[in-house]
Structures are given as C-alpha cells and as structure tokens.
C-alpha cells in the first residue's frame, strides 16, 4: 500500500493548486481524480476573469496548471475515492481500484449539476438531457431545445444556444417541457460532491464541508479547498486561493 504525505481528492483548480503548494514544500503528493482533470472548467470556452490571462479556454488553462504540478513532482492517478477513514495519525483512502495511506488529506471534489426533478425527467421522456450547452449545443443546430433554470448559468446557456438553435425555450424547475423541444439543457444549480465524507468531517445542511478561510475542517489533518467548502464566492480564482491555503496549512500540519 503506497503512502503519501498529502493525498488530494479532486483534480480541479483547487486540488491542482494545493498539490503545487505542497510539492514545492518538499512533500510527497498524490492527486486522485475520478473523471477529468480541471473539473467543470474544462468545458468553458472563454474565461474572462482569470487575472493575467484574458479569454483563455478552461482546457488550456488547466493543461498549463497540471503541467506545472507534474514538473514539481506531484503524482496523479485516475481513481474514484469511496471512503476515507482516520487511523490514529494516518488516513486510509479507499478507492475503487486501490488503497492509499496519507498523513494529511485535502478534499477538493467541487460540485456537480443538480438533476432534473422526477416530474421533468419523466416529462423529458427519451429526449437527451444535457448539463453543458458548450459541449452538446452543436448537436442541435437549427433545432428547438429547452433550458431549465432561472439563474445566471441558465442565462448564459440560453445565450450560447440562441446562436446555434432555431428556437430556445426557457422554463423553470417543474414547468412542463415543450413538446417540440428536441433536447433539454439543465441549469438549476449545483450540489457539493461530499456525501462520502459525512462521517469524516462536518457538513452543513446543504452538504458543503464546514470550514473557514483557513480551510481547516472538523477533522484534524483534513483540509478542504474549492467549491465544496462553505463560502460566499465560488469562482476559479477563489478555488485557486483555497488550494494555496489548504496546501500551505497541510504542510504546516505535517511539519508540526
């Protein structure tokens, strides 16, 4: 069973930044990612609020950050974490494929799209359901689609699809889906990917890991970074900031 100083769960901007900071301090670091490095940001074509790199694509930005982490010695594995247990002063990380030991853990799992209600899922029938207009919008060029949601994300999805599709309907949660819509694009918010950690750290009523700006959780030796933390602003730049803080505090914990 391989042991690391720091195991980071999640390979988005928060997790990658945490890895960079821990590795620069000479720690042996592993980043575990179940799906794709970069998380939701890889689907963003133009990022306009990343300081110093105007209108960079999410995929290009993450590629550079991951390259930096690799060159600093961060280890990477594609694997899904199913449980973490504290054993005295170490943590046993159980994944689908392996088990790892760590002296410190950083949780950076982010969030995932909130799913349609059962009513709307049934209403959609056999029609495709997508959670990313930039990924799937081109498949419905000159066709009718519907966007479900009421916030800024729904607005942005609509603006993108209106440049491609013949007709774009906009409905709210639980409204009936128009019969002539050929695909359903969902933008009704996001939920934290933290269920497997509920016996390890404190979560709030919405499932976010309770931690302040120091990124310390209720479990000594476990830190949290990024969108899955209780916070008021969830942006790419704050994910990176969390990663830096969590990485630094994990290093201080290990050095003590």
C-alpha positions in Angstrom: 0.0 0.0 0.0 1.5 3.3 -1.1 1.9 6.1 1.4 2.0 9.8 0.7 2.4 12.9 2.8 -0.6 14.5 1.3 -3.4 12.9 -0.8 -5.7 15.3 -2.6 -9.2 14.2 -3.6 -10.2 16.1 -6.7 -8.1 17.4 -9.7 -9.8 20.7 -10.4 -8.2 24.1 -9.9 -8.3 23.9 -6.1 -6.8 20.4 -6.0 -4.1 21.1 -8.5 -3.1 24.4 -6.7 -3.0 22.6 -3.4 -0.7 20.0 -5.0 1.6 22.6 -6.3 2.0 24.3 -2.9 2.5 21.0 -1.0 5.0 19.7 -3.6 7.0 23.0 -3.5 7.4 22.4 0.2 9.0 19.1 -0.4 6.1 16.8 0.4 5.2 13.6 -1.4 1.8 14.4 -3.0 -0.9 12.3 -4.8 -3.9 13.8 -6.6 -6.8 11.4 -7.2 -9.3 12.3 -9.9 -12.3 10.2 -10.8 -13.3 11.8 -14.1 -11.3 14.6 -15.8 -8.6 17.0 -14.5 -9.9 20.5 -14.3 -13.5 19.6 -13.4 -16.3 21.8 -14.8 -14.0 24.5 -16.0 -12.7 22.4 -18.9 -16.0 22.9 -20.7 -15.6 26.7 -20.6 -14.5 28.1 -24.0 -13.6 31.6 -22.8 -12.6 32.5 -19.2 -12.6 36.3 -18.9 -12.0 36.7 -15.1 -8.7 34.8 -14.6 -6.1 37.5 -13.8 -3.4 38.0 -16.4 -4.8 35.5 -19.0 -7.8 37.1 -20.7 -10.2 34.9 -22.7 -8.2 31.7 -22.1 -10.1 28.4 -22.6 -10.6 26.3 -19.5 -9.0 23.3 -21.1 -5.8 25.3 -22.0 -5.6 26.9 -18.5 -5.9 23.6 -16.7 -3.4 21.9 -19.0 -0.8 24.5 -18.0 -1.6 24.2 -14.3 -1.4 20.4 -14.4 1.9 20.6 -16.3 3.3 22.8 -13.6 2.2 20.3 -10.9 3.8 17.4 -12.8 7.1 19.2 -13.1 7.1 19.9 -9.4 6.7 16.2 -8.7 3.0 15.8 -8.0 1.7 12.3 -8.6 -1.6 11.6 -10.4 -4.0 8.7 -10.5 -7.4 8.3 -12.2 -9.3 6.6 -9.5 -12.6 7.2 -7.5 -12.4 7.6 -3.8 -15.2 5.6 -2.0 -14.2 6.1 1.7 -11.6 7.8 3.9 -11.0 6.6 7.5 -8.7 8.0 10.1 -6.5 5.5 11.8 -4.5 7.1 14.7 -2.3 9.8 12.9 -2.9 8.5 9.4 -5.7 8.3 6.9 -6.7 5.2 4.8 -8.0 6.3 1.4 -10.1 3.6 -0.2 -10.7 3.8 -3.9 -12.4 1.6 -6.5 -9.0 0.3 -7.6 -6.6 0.7 -4.7 -5.9 1.8 -1.1 -3.5 4.6 -0.1 -2.2 5.9 3.2 -1.8 9.6 3.8 -0.6 11.8 6.7 -2.9 14.6 5.6 -5.8 14.8 3.2 -7.2 17.7 1.2 -10.7 17.4 -0.1 -11.3 19.3 -3.4 -14.2 17.4 -5.0 -16.1 20.5 -6.1 -19.8 20.3 -7.1 -21.9 18.6 -9.7 -25.1 19.8 -11.6 -28.4 19.5 -9.8 -30.5 16.9 -11.6 -34.0 17.5 -13.0 -37.0 16.7 -10.8 -38.6 13.3 -11.3 -41.5 15.1 -12.9 -39.4 16.8 -15.5 -37.3 13.7 -16.1 -40.5 11.8 -16.8 -41.7 14.7 -19.0 -38.4 14.6 -21.0 -39.1 11.0 -22.0 -36.5 9.8 -24.5 -35.2 13.2 -25.3 -31.5 13.8 -24.4 -30.7 15.7 -21.2 -27.5 17.8 -21.1 -25.8 19.8 -18.4 -23.4 21.6 -20.8 -24.5 23.8 -23.7 -21.0 24.4 -25.0 -20.4 20.6 -25.0 -23.6 19.5 -26.7 -25.3 22.5 -28.2 -23.8 22.0 -31.7 -25.7 18.6 -31.9 -29.0 20.6 -32.1 -28.1 23.2 -34.7 -31.3 24.7 -36.2 -33.5 22.6 -33.9 -35.7 23.5 -30.9 -34.3 23.0 -27.4 -35.3 24.0 -23.8 -33.2 25.4 -21.0 -34.4 24.6 -17.4 -33.2 27.1 -14.8 -33.5 30.7 -13.5 -30.1 31.9 -12.6 -27.0 33.3 -14.4 -26.0 29.9 -15.6 -29.3 29.4 -17.3 -29.0 32.8 -18.9 -25.5 32.0 -20.3 -26.7 28.6 -21.6 -29.6 30.4 -23.4 -27.3 33.0 -24.9 -25.0 30.3 -26.3 -27.8 28.1 -27.6 -29.6 31.0 -29.3 -26.6 31.4 -31.6 -27.0 27.8 -32.7 -30.6 26.6 -32.4 -33.7 27.6 -34.3 -35.7 28.0 -31.0 -34.7 28.1 -27.4 -37.4 27.8 -24.7 -36.8 28.9 -21.2 -38.7 27.3 -18.3 -38.3 27.0 -14.6 -38.0 24.0 -12.3 -41.0 21.7 -12.6 -42.6 23.6 -15.5 -43.8 21.3 -18.3 -41.2 20.7 -21.1 -42.4 21.9 -24.5 -43.3 19.0 -26.7 -41.4 20.2 -29.8 -38.1 20.6 -27.9 -35.6 18.0 -29.1 -33.2 18.3 -26.1 -33.3 19.5 -22.5 -30.4 21.6 -21.1 -30.4 21.7 -17.4 -29.0 24.8 -15.4 -30.7 24.6 -12.0 -27.7 24.9 -9.7 -25.1 22.6 -8.3 -24.7 20.4 -5.3 -21.4 19.5 -3.5 -19.8 16.2 -4.1 -19.3 15.4 -0.4 -21.6 12.5 0.6 -18.8 10.0 1.2 -17.1 12.4 3.7 -20.1 12.9 6.0 -18.7 10.5 8.7 -15.2 12.2 8.5 -15.9 15.9 8.6 -18.8 18.2 9.4 -21.2 19.2 6.6 -23.8 22.0 6.6 -27.5 21.4 5.8 -26.7 21.7 2.1 -23.9 19.2 2.1 -21.0 21.7 2.0 -17.9 20.9 4.1 -17.8 23.4 7.1 -14.6 25.3 7.0 -13.4 29.0 7.2 -10.9 30.8 5.1 -8.1 28.7 6.7 -9.6 25.6 5.0 -9.5 23.6 8.2 -12.2 21.0 8.7 -13.6 19.5 11.9 -11.2 16.5 11.5 -7.6 17.3 12.4 -5.4 16.6 9.3 -8.2 17.0 6.8 -8.4 20.2 4.8 -10.9 21.4 2.2 -10.5 23.6 -0.9 -12.7 24.9 -3.6 -16.4 24.9 -4.3 -17.3 22.1 -1.9 -16.3 24.4 1.1 -18.8 26.7 2.9 -18.1 30.1 1.3 -19.9 33.0 -0.3 -17.9 33.3 -3.6 -17.3 30.3 -5.8 -15.1 31.3 -8.7 -12.0 29.9 -10.4 -9.8 32.4 -8.6 -11.2 31.6 -5.2 -10.7 27.9 -5.9 -7.0 28.5 -6.6 -6.8 30.6 -3.4 -8.3 27.9 -1.4 -5.9 25.4 -2.9 -3.0 27.6 -1.9 -4.3 28.0 1.7 -5.1 24.3 2.1 -1.7 23.2 0.7 0.2 25.6 3.0 -1.8 24.6 6.1 -1.4 20.9 5.3 2.4 21.5 5.1 2.4 23.3 8.5 0.4 20.4 10.0 2.8 17.9 8.7 5.9 19.9 9.8 4.4 20.1 13.4 
